[in-house]
Amino acid sequence: MREEPALPEFDPAIPVIARVYDAATGGKNHLPADREVFEKMRNLFGRDRWVTPATENRRFLRRAVRYLLNAGVRQFIDIGCGMPSRVNVHDIVHGVDPTAKVVYIDYDPLVVTHYRALVHALPAATVFQADVRQPENILSHPELTELIDFAEPVGLLLVAVLHFVADEYDPRGIVARLGEKLAPGSHLVLSHMSADGQDPRIAEQFTAAFANMRDPLVMRPRARIATFFDGFELVPPGLAEGAEWNAPEDEPPASGWLAVGVGRRTK
Ligand code: SAM
C-alpha cells in the first residue's frame, strides 16, 4: 500500500530538490548538503555542461508563461514552484497585467517562507504549502479557492515537478484530476526529465545522485510523458526538447534530458 505523504519539515541535513535546483540555477538559497548533490551532477556532466537541464527548464518556463499571457490566460497555479529567482512567474504575469492571479504551491516549507516574504503584500498573488500527490487538498485549499475562478481559463504549471512523483502516486491521474477542474482555454505547462536516447550508465548515475534525497528522481520515456497531456491539445511544436519549444534563434542548445509541452484545454 502506498503511504499518504506527510508535508515535509525543514531539515538542513537532508538535501532537497528545491535547494539543489536553486544551486543549479545560480541562486543563494541552498545549504552544504544540497551543494554536495549539485557538485555530483556537475562532475557527471562536465563542468561546462552541468547546468543545462536546469537552466533550459527555467528558460522554457518563462517562455511558456509569456505564451499563456498572449493566449489570454490571467490566472496561474504554479505547483512545485521552487525557490524564488530573479524573474518569477508573478513578475512576468504582473508585468503584463497587475490584476492577474498567481498561486504558488510547493511542499517545501522553505520555498513557501521565501515566497510568502515576496508576495504577502500583493493582493493578486499567494502561496501555500501542499503536496501535488494530494490534488484534492490543493483544489479545496482556501488560498486557492479565494483567488482562482475555475469558470475562467487557468494556466496550470507543473514544471519539473512530476519527475519527483513515483508511479505508485499515479502522476497521470494527478494531472487528470487537476485538469478536469479547468475551463476551456486553460493551459497545462509541463516539463519532465527523460533519459530517452541517453547513455544508460550516465542516466543511472544521474538518478543515483538524487538517491539520498527526500523524493528520488524518476526519469520517464517521452511516450509516457505525452500521456500526461490527455484531455489537452498540445500546441505547436508539441512535446519537444526544452530549448526547442518556441525558442529564439540564439537559445543555448538542448541538453537532451528535458521533455516539455504546453497543452490547451478545449472542452
Ligand atoms: N517549477 C520550478 C521551475 O521549473 O523552475 C521549480 C522546479 S524544482 C526542480 C522542483 C520543485 O518541486 C521543488 O521546489 C520541490 O520542492 C517541488 N516538489 C517536489 N515534489 C513535490 C510534491 N510532491 N509536491 C509539491 N512540490 C513538490
Boltz pocket constraint, residues with backbone or C-beta under 6 A from the ligand:
constraints:
  - pocket:
      binder: B
      contacts: [[A, 17], [A, 18], [A, 21], [A, 57], [A, 58], [A, 61], [A, 79], [A, 80], [A, 81], [A, 82], [A, 83], [A, 105], [A, 106], [A, 107], [A, 108], [A, 111], [A, 130], [A, 131], [A, 132], [A, 133], [A, 158], [A, 159], [A, 160], [A, 161], [A, 164], [A, 165], [A, 215]]
      max_distance: 6.0
